[in-house]
Amino acid sequence: MPEQLSAIEGTTRGLELVSGKWTMLVIFELNTGSKRPSELHRALPGISAKMLTQTLRRLQQHHLVRRAVHDTVPPQVEYTLTDLGRSLLEPLLGLCRWVDEHWPDLMGTTAA
């Protein structure tokens, strides 16, 4: 049976996993299907090629994204969400819904 993390340790590890500026956006973009790096780069304005590569590598190291190299000339690389990566979508979407619902409160634009 896997080791149970404490609340602090689980929170710390979870935040380290998804706290990168581009992590959630890459996951959401890959939810629409497999993408080549150039497609991801076009779909995420403002991300540098270096940051995209670093983000994809980190997601791959955590088994959230699968990298496939196709035997073509030149070789084509494609990234796909794994089942584990897809399982992260609902919690991330829940966080997005919560922020959307509470945005006025978070910005102090509603009466307390």
C-alpha positions in Angstrom: 0.0 0.0 0.0 1.4 3.5 -0.9 2.6 5.8 1.8 0.0 8.3 2.9 1.2 11.9 2.8 0.5 14.4 5.6 -1.7 17.3 4.6 1.3 19.7 4.5 3.4 17.3 2.5 0.6 16.5 0.1 -0.2 20.2 -0.4 3.5 21.0 -0.9 4.0 18.3 -3.5 0.7 19.1 -5.3 1.5 22.8 -5.5 5.0 22.1 -6.7 3.5 19.9 -9.5 1.0 22.5 -10.8 2.3 25.8 -9.7 4.3 26.7 -12.8 2.8 29.5 -14.8 2.4 27.4 -17.9 1.7 23.9 -16.4 -2.1 24.1 -16.3 -2.3 25.8 -19.7 -0.2 23.0 -21.3 -2.4 20.4 -19.6 -5.6 22.1 -20.8 -4.2 22.4 -24.4 -3.2 18.7 -24.5 -6.7 17.8 -23.4 -7.9 18.6 -26.9 -5.5 16.0 -28.3 -1.9 15.2 -29.1 0.2 18.1 -30.1 3.6 18.8 -31.6 5.7 21.3 -29.8 5.2 23.9 -32.5 1.4 23.5 -32.2 1.6 24.0 -28.4 3.9 27.0 -28.9 1.3 28.7 -31.3 -1.6 27.8 -29.0 0.1 29.4 -25.9 1.0 33.0 -26.8 3.8 34.3 -24.6 5.5 31.0 -23.8 9.1 30.8 -24.9 10.4 27.6 -26.6 12.7 27.1 -23.6 9.9 27.3 -21.1 7.6 25.1 -23.1 10.4 22.4 -23.3 11.0 22.7 -19.5 7.3 22.4 -18.7 6.8 19.4 -21.0 9.9 17.7 -19.5 8.6 18.2 -16.0 5.1 16.9 -16.9 6.7 13.9 -18.6 8.9 13.2 -15.5 5.7 13.1 -13.4 4.0 10.8 -15.9 1.3 13.3 -16.8 2.4 13.6 -20.4 3.8 11.1 -22.8 6.3 12.0 -25.5 6.3 10.1 -28.7 9.0 10.3 -31.4 7.8 9.3 -34.8 10.3 7.7 -37.2 10.2 10.3 -39.9 12.7 12.5 -41.6 13.1 14.8 -39.7 11.8 13.0 -36.6 8.5 14.4 -35.3 7.8 14.7 -31.6 4.3 14.7 -30.2 3.0 15.1 -26.7 -0.2 13.5 -25.3 -1.8 13.5 -21.8 -1.5 10.2 -20.0 -4.4 8.7 -18.1 -2.8 10.2 -15.0 -2.6 13.6 -16.7 -6.3 13.4 -17.7 -7.2 12.5 -14.1 -5.7 15.9 -13.1 -8.1 17.8 -15.3 -11.2 17.7 -13.0 -9.4 19.1 -9.9 -7.8 21.8 -12.1 -11.1 22.7 -13.6 -12.6 22.8 -10.1 -10.0 25.3 -9.1 -10.8 27.4 -12.2 -14.5 27.3 -11.4 -13.9 28.3 -7.8 -11.7 31.3 -8.9 -14.3 32.3 -11.5 -17.1 32.1 -8.9 -15.3 34.0 -6.2 -13.3 36.5 -8.4 -15.2 39.6 -7.2 -14.6 38.6 -3.6 -11.0 37.9 -4.2 -10.6 41.3 -5.8 -12.5 43.0 -3.0 -15.2 44.3 -5.4 -18.1 42.9 -3.4 -19.5 43.9 0.0 -18.3 41.6 2.7 
